[in-house]
Amino acid sequence: MSVAETAVIYPGTVLGEGCVVGDHAVLGKQPALSPRSTASREELPPLELGPGTIISTGAIVFAGTTIGARVIVGDQACVRERCAIGDDVVVGRGSLVENDTSIGRLTKIQANAYITAYSTLEEEVFIAPGVTTTNDNFMGRTELRHELRRGPTIRRGARIGGAAVLCPAVEIGEEAYVGAGAVVIRDVPPRAVVVGNPARQIREVASEELLPERPRPDASGSGGSNRRSRESRS
């Protein structure tokens, strides 16, 4: 295990064997909520990091989150509270993963992406640089937003191109491909290739581009489901 002297690690944080924590990283902090926030104010359980995980320079990971083995959280990235991240995930430099999000194993989130609260990313998803996801159709103008707030669901093997925008609650089907700069306002079928604003299907993903079949781990090890997230929304 290697922990930089300038890192801040809050009491109770669990570091797995072989973890590396870079300069000025902050691990296990409790969220500070504004007086108007509707988020839960309960004390969160400690942050847990699996073996071999790397938290890079200036990264922040909040309490109440569980991170699997061999995960990389890049420089100045942030992972908020009540997230579940599976094994071998990459969260790229400057990216933000908001609260109550589930990320499955082998998913890669590239630099400066924004993963909104209440999102689900299954295993082997690819998020290109600058992707933006959203979860609120009302943008704070009605109390109905609390009942309907939901981020996207991105199924196994889907790929989201650079600077694409996903509107609230859309589902991106398994192995689908969203082109760079697309604005997705409705669900995308499995294997569909969509481009444009609004995004439209132009073809299907070629067979040679599909992922090989792999055994699916159970939910306890994949990060593909997030019990705490579901409870917080009920």
Backbone torsions as a table, in degrees:
resi	resn	phi	psi	omega
1	MET	NA	139.2	-179.9
2	SER	-133.2	119.3	-178.5
3	VAL	-126.3	122.1	180.0
4	ALA	-64.6	146.4	-179.0
5	GLU	-62.0	-28.5	-177.0
6	THR	-87.8	-3.2	178.3
7	ALA	-70.0	149.5	176.1
8	VAL	-112.7	117.7	-178.9
9	ILE	-122.0	116.4	-176.5
10	TYR	-75.7	151.1	-177.4
11	PRO	-55.2	140.5	177.4
12	GLY	92.6	-16.1	-179.9
13	THR	-59.0	134.3	-177.6
14	VAL	-104.1	119.8	177.7
15	LEU	-108.6	121.9	178.4
16	GLY	-71.6	166.9	-179.2
17	GLU	-58.2	133.9	175.6
18	GLY	78.6	11.4	177.4
19	CYS	-67.2	149.5	176.1
20	VAL	-124.1	128.0	-179.2
21	VAL	-122.7	120.5	-172.8
22	GLY	-84.2	176.9	-179.6
23	ASP	-56.4	134.0	172.7
24	HIS	62.7	14.9	171.6
25	ALA	-69.5	151.9	178.8
26	VAL	-127.0	122.1	-175.8
27	LEU	-123.2	131.8	170.3
28	GLY	84.3	17.5	-179.3
29	LYS	-74.8	147.6	174.0
30	GLN	-81.0	144.8	-179.6
31	PRO	-70.1	145.2	172.6
32	ALA	-102.0	116.4	-173.6
33	LEU	-104.0	145.1	177.2
34	SER	-71.8	158.9	-179.9
35	PRO	-58.6	-26.9	-177.9
36	ARG	-92.3	-2.8	-177.5
37	SER	-65.9	141.0	176.8
38	THR	-96.9	3.0	-179.8
39	ALA	-68.6	155.0	178.2
40	SER	-61.4	139.6	-180.0
41	ARG	-106.2	16.1	178.5
42	GLU	-68.7	150.6	175.5
43	GLU	-67.5	129.5	-175.3
44	LEU	-88.5	150.3	175.5
45	PRO	-67.9	165.0	-177.6
46	PRO	-63.1	153.1	170.7
47	LEU	-66.6	141.7	177.0
48	GLU	-126.6	125.7	176.9
49	LEU	-113.1	132.7	178.6
50	GLY	-77.0	170.6	-177.2
51	PRO	-62.9	142.9	175.2
52	GLY	75.4	8.1	-179.7
53	THR	-77.8	144.3	-179.1
54	ILE	-117.2	122.8	173.7
55	ILE	-109.1	113.9	-168.8
56	SER	-84.8	-179.8	-174.4
57	THR	-56.5	126.4	175.1
58	GLY	73.5	5.6	179.0
59	ALA	-74.2	151.4	179.2
60	ILE	-127.6	128.6	176.0
61	VAL	-128.9	125.8	-172.1
62	PHE	-85.9	163.4	174.2
63	ALA	-63.5	162.0	177.1
64	GLY	81.1	2.7	-179.2
65	THR	-107.6	148.5	176.6
66	THR	-122.2	126.2	-178.3
67	ILE	-120.2	135.0	-176.1
68	GLY	-78.2	-159.9	-176.0
69	ALA	-84.6	146.4	171.1
70	ARG	58.9	31.8	176.2
71	VAL	-83.8	146.0	173.6
72	ILE	-118.5	122.4	172.2
73	VAL	-108.3	112.5	-169.0
74	GLY	-71.6	174.0	179.5
75	ASP	-52.8	130.7	174.9
76	GLN	60.1	18.1	172.7
77	ALA	-81.2	164.7	-179.2
78	CYS	-141.1	133.6	173.9
79	VAL	-121.5	119.5	-174.6
80	ARG	-82.4	-172.0	-171.9
81	GLU	-75.5	156.5	175.4
82	ARG	58.4	36.3	173.4
83	CYS	-99.9	153.5	174.9
84	ALA	-126.3	116.8	-175.7
85	ILE	-119.7	126.5	-176.7
86	GLY	-79.5	-176.9	-176.4
87	ASP	-67.7	148.9	169.3
88	ASP	61.1	32.5	176.4
89	VAL	-90.1	147.2	173.2
90	VAL	-118.2	126.0	172.0
91	VAL	-111.3	109.9	-168.8
92	GLY	-72.1	168.8	-177.0
93	ARG	-53.1	129.4	174.6
94	GLY	73.5	5.5	179.1
95	SER	-80.6	154.7	178.7
96	LEU	-124.9	123.4	172.7
97	VAL	-107.4	112.0	-176.7
98	GLU	-78.4	174.5	-171.9
99	ASN	-62.4	155.8	173.0
100	ASP	58.9	41.2	-180.0
101	THR	-113.7	144.7	179.3
102	SER	-116.8	131.1	-178.9
103	ILE	-129.9	122.1	-177.8
104	GLY	-80.3	165.4	-174.9
105	ARG	-58.6	150.4	175.1
106	LEU	65.7	12.4	175.7
107	THR	-78.6	143.9	179.4
108	LYS	-122.7	121.2	175.9
109	ILE	-111.1	116.0	-175.7
110	GLN	-81.3	-177.9	-170.1
111	ALA	-61.7	142.2	170.2
112	ASN	60.4	31.6	173.0
113	ALA	-88.7	153.7	177.7
114	TYR	-121.1	113.5	177.6
115	ILE	-105.4	108.9	-172.6
116	THR	-71.0	165.3	178.6
117	ALA	-62.1	150.0	177.7
118	TYR	65.0	37.2	175.2
119	SER	-100.2	155.0	173.6
120	THR	-128.3	119.8	173.6
121	LEU	-115.7	119.0	179.0
122	GLU	-78.2	-171.8	-174.2
123	GLU	-71.5	149.8	174.0
124	GLU	60.4	30.4	172.6
125	VAL	-79.5	148.4	175.3
126	PHE	-121.7	124.6	178.4
127	ILE	-116.3	115.7	-177.3
128	ALA	-77.1	169.3	-179.6
129	PRO	-58.5	141.8	172.3
130	GLY	75.9	9.6	177.5
131	VAL	-66.7	141.9	177.5
132	THR	-123.5	128.4	173.7
133	THR	-114.0	153.4	-175.0
134	THR	-134.4	159.8	-176.2
135	ASN	-140.0	7.1	-172.7
136	ASP	-138.2	104.1	179.6
137	ASN	-69.1	-16.2	-174.9
138	PHE	-103.6	-9.4	179.6
139	MET	46.5	47.7	170.5
140	GLY	82.1	8.5	-172.6
141	ARG	-98.0	1.7	177.1
142	THR	-154.3	149.2	179.3
143	GLU	-67.2	-17.1	178.3
144	LEU	-60.4	-23.1	-178.4
145	ARG	-59.9	-30.2	-178.3
146	HIS	-66.8	-35.0	-179.4
147	GLU	-76.1	-33.5	-172.2
148	LEU	-103.8	-1.9	-176.9
149	ARG	-63.9	124.8	178.7
150	ARG	-161.8	133.3	175.3
151	GLY	-80.9	-176.6	-179.4
152	PRO	-73.8	159.4	167.7
153	THR	-113.1	119.9	-176.7
154	ILE	-115.1	112.5	-172.4
155	ARG	-78.9	169.5	-173.0
156	ARG	-49.6	131.2	171.3
157	GLY	76.7	0.7	179.4
158	ALA	-68.8	150.5	-179.4
159	ARG	-125.6	131.1	-178.0
160	ILE	-116.3	119.2	-173.7
161	GLY	-76.5	166.2	-174.3
162	GLY	-55.3	134.6	175.4
163	ALA	63.8	14.9	173.9
164	ALA	-68.1	154.7	178.3
165	VAL	-122.4	126.8	177.0
166	LEU	-107.6	122.1	180.0
167	CYS	-75.8	165.0	-173.9
168	PRO	-56.5	139.2	168.4
169	ALA	67.9	8.7	177.6
170	VAL	-70.9	152.4	175.2
171	GLU	-113.9	126.2	176.3
172	ILE	-100.6	115.7	-171.8
173	GLY	-67.5	164.7	-179.0
174	GLU	-56.2	131.7	177.5
175	GLU	64.1	13.5	176.9
176	ALA	-70.6	163.0	-177.4
177	TYR	-133.4	117.4	177.7
178	VAL	-103.4	119.3	-175.8
179	GLY	-69.2	160.1	179.8
180	ALA	-57.6	134.6	176.3
181	GLY	77.7	0.9	-179.6
182	ALA	-68.5	151.0	173.4
183	VAL	-116.2	110.7	-172.9
184	VAL	-95.7	113.8	-177.3
185	ILE	-109.7	-8.5	178.2
186	ARG	-142.8	167.6	-177.3
187	ASP	-58.5	146.8	178.3
188	VAL	-110.2	124.9	-178.4
189	PRO	-65.8	159.7	174.5
190	PRO	-56.3	139.4	176.6
191	ARG	67.3	2.8	179.5
192	ALA	-74.2	143.0	169.8
193	VAL	-103.8	119.1	-178.0
194	VAL	-121.6	144.4	179.3
195	VAL	-142.8	162.3	169.6
196	GLY	94.6	-178.3	-179.4
197	ASN	-135.1	107.6	-5.9
198	PRO	-71.0	156.1	-176.2
199	ALA	-63.3	138.4	178.7
200	ARG	-135.3	151.1	-178.2
201	GLN	-79.1	135.2	177.6
202	ILE	-116.3	-21.4	178.3
203	ARG	-171.4	-173.4	173.0
204	GLU	-108.1	154.7	175.5
205	VAL	-63.0	132.5	-179.7
206	ALA	-65.2	147.7	-176.1
207	SER	-58.2	-36.3	-177.5
208	GLU	-70.3	-12.6	178.3
209	GLU	-91.9	-5.8	-176.2
210	LEU	-74.4	149.5	177.1
211	LEU	-68.7	148.4	172.4
212	PRO	-68.6	151.0	176.5
213	GLU	-68.7	133.3	177.0
214	ARG	-131.0	153.4	174.8
215	PRO	-60.2	135.9	178.4
216	ARG	-87.0	125.7	176.0
217	PRO	-71.8	161.1	174.6
218	ASP	-72.7	167.4	-173.0
219	ALA	-61.9	-26.0	-176.5
220	SER	-68.1	-21.5	-177.4
221	GLY	-114.8	-9.2	-171.6
222	SER	-93.1	-21.9	-169.3
223	GLY	72.4	7.3	-176.6
224	GLY	-81.1	-12.6	174.1
225	SER	-133.8	154.0	-173.0
226	ASN	-136.0	95.1	-177.0
227	ARG	-59.1	-41.6	-179.2
228	ARG	-62.3	-36.4	179.9
229	SER	-62.9	-46.0	-178.1
230	ARG	-63.7	-40.7	179.9
231	GLU	-63.7	-37.5	-177.0
232	SER	-69.8	-21.6	-179.4
233	ARG	-94.1	-9.7	-177.3
234	SER	-85.3	NA	NA
